[in-house]
Amino acid sequence: MKRGDIYYVDLSPVVGNEIGGVRMCKIVEVYAEENLVRARPMARHPKTNSYVFREIHERTVSTKRIKEFVKSSWQTIKSML
């Protein structure tokens, strides 16, 4: 797992207005010694109907929440849009 990789991450339970559920997230930072990652969830933009990363919902999650590998970089995720 490295910075820029895209994984499905289980973001539940949530607090306040955080995005929940299993979402595609871009790995922003990896804290290997603590088994934590900083993840930025993807959401569908309501006006353009394309995927965007939600910076305001970036959060630190346990690596136990990582579900499935999607793509290795942002350039390859563009092909999915």
C-alpha positions in Angstrom: 0.0 0.0 0.0 1.4 3.4 -1.0 0.4 7.0 -1.4 -1.9 7.5 -4.4 -3.3 4.0 -4.4 -7.1 3.6 -4.6 -8.8 1.1 -2.3 -12.3 0.3 -1.1 -12.5 1.4 2.5 -15.2 0.8 5.1 -15.9 4.2 6.5 -18.6 3.2 9.0 -19.3 4.1 11.8 -19.5 7.8 11.2 -19.5 10.8 13.4 -21.5 13.9 12.4 -21.7 14.5 8.7 -18.8 12.2 7.6 -19.2 10.0 4.5 -20.0 6.5 5.6 -20.3 3.0 4.0 -17.8 1.3 1.8 -16.2 3.9 -0.6 -13.4 4.2 -3.0 -10.6 6.2 -1.2 -7.3 7.5 -2.3 -4.5 6.8 0.1 -3.0 10.1 1.2 -0.5 8.9 3.8 0.5 5.6 5.4 1.5 5.2 9.0 3.0 1.7 8.8 4.0 1.4 12.5 0.5 2.1 13.7 -1.4 0.2 10.9 -3.2 3.4 10.0 -3.8 5.2 6.7 -5.0 8.7 5.9 -7.7 8.2 3.3 -9.7 10.7 1.1 -13.1 9.2 0.0 -14.4 9.5 -3.5 -17.9 10.7 -4.2 -20.0 11.3 -7.3 -20.2 15.0 -8.1 -24.0 15.9 -8.4 -23.6 18.4 -11.3 -21.0 16.7 -13.5 -21.9 13.1 -12.6 -18.1 12.3 -12.3 -16.1 11.1 -9.4 -14.2 13.5 -7.2 -12.2 13.2 -4.0 -13.7 14.9 -1.0 -10.9 16.7 0.8 -13.1 17.9 3.7 -13.9 14.2 4.5 -10.3 13.0 4.7 -9.7 11.0 7.8 -7.4 8.5 9.4 -8.6 4.9 9.4 -7.2 1.5 10.5 -5.8 -0.8 7.8 -8.3 -3.3 9.0 -11.0 -1.2 7.2 -9.3 -1.7 3.8 -11.4 -4.0 1.7 -10.1 -4.3 -1.9 -7.5 -2.8 -4.1 -8.8 -0.8 -7.1 -6.1 1.1 -8.9 -2.5 2.2 -8.3 -2.7 5.9 -9.2 -4.9 8.8 -10.1 -4.0 8.5 -13.8 -5.4 5.0 -14.0 -8.6 5.9 -12.2 -9.4 8.4 -14.9 -10.1 5.5 -17.2 -13.0 4.5 -14.9 -14.7 7.8 -15.2 
